[in-house]
């Protein structure tokens, strides 16, 4: 009976996802937002009609979906893209991480919060949601220098964010010294890069040889699932592992031109379930738990993204018309932030409730407003290009 209920639920979720996609087209809202809202409606914050067996799928589905996204983002880090946009990618991504941390630390400290807690919250706020941004770019149909740079930023900014979080954790946790946080970050990021290379090197040599052109769907699914599973087993970042493998294959596979383009054809069912179940797991009551403090934190993050992206874009010699657009495009925030919050709450239990509540609050907020902001940013780029063409 439980299996029957799970299968029926999955069928209804897929059909509901199609309906949400249609409503998104009619309302001009990103389908990511519509799927999240549908998930909220049927999840614990709404009607609470999802069976536990469906909710339990969220973790494995999210790992697979994020690994697929990471492979595609890594495929954007080609020599050609890095030659033309590499300076902008590195300058904006680093500027966003440093600027967000410092702005939230200074702002919350001025608001009366313990500076040490403010520093941790600033580091947690650096995380971005690559899945939502990638999906909005795909829905927009745009492929140009701006989207290539944006994908590159999203691919690596969480790496900088994890390093920044580890540094801040070590600064605050002076009793434990620097060793534990930095070793933990080194293991997570270094292990994921090593895993990505272990997958990417043989994949670059072997995939795409059964038929001329691109790797088969079977090859793409096999490599993605293997990478996701080993990442879980080794407890390393599936995002960094997938990104590394995708980047290696894109740069060193000589017998096919695109890195697992077939992933784009099979990704949507996983992404649909991912966003629906993410919405179902959101706790909306957290939005009001800290009142004006939550709004202050969210406002500081928005301001920090806009200002720091502007600074990074200037350093990266980004075209003037695009400099103010990267900030709104990078607002979505999700899973990596929650992971950082869990580590911080476990390390500093006296601040645990505040850290978790505030992180969940901003995750809900930015998952709802972030994708529309990204879509608006892409449309601004489109208008700028149309104006330039005329």
Secondary structure by P-SEA (a helix, b strand, c coil): caaaaaaaaaaaaaaaaaaaaaaaaaacccaaaaaaaaaaaacccccccccaaaaaaaaaaaaaaaaaaaaaaaaaccaaaaaacaaaaaaaaaaaaaaaaaaaaaaaaaacccaaaaaaaaaaaccccaaaaaaaaaaaccccaaaaaaaaaaacaaaaaaaaaaaaaaaaaccccccaaaaaaaaaaaaaaaaaaaaaaaaaccccccccccccaaaaaaaaaaaaaaaaaacccaaaaaaaaaaaaaccccccccccccccccaaaaaaaaaaaaaaacccccccccaaaaaaaaaaaaaaaaaaaaaaaaaacccccccccccccccccccaaaaaaaaaaaacccaaaaaaaaaaaaaaaaaaaaaaaaaaaaaaaaaaaaaaac
